[in-house]
Amino acid sequence: MLPLLPNLSLGISIPE
């Protein structure tokens, strides 16, 4: 599972 889209709002990456 690689973080494809960095969630800048939360400062985390979304695992897909």
N, C-alpha and C positions, 0 to 999 in steps of 0.2 A: 504493500500500500504506500504509494508515493504522494506527497502533498502537491497537487496540481495547481490549485488556486489558493494563493496566499490571502487569508482574510485579514486585511489591514485594519479593519474596524475593531477586531478583537486582538489583533497582533498574533494570530495563530494561523496555521495552515490547515486546510480541509483535506483530510485523508480520503482518497477515492480508491 
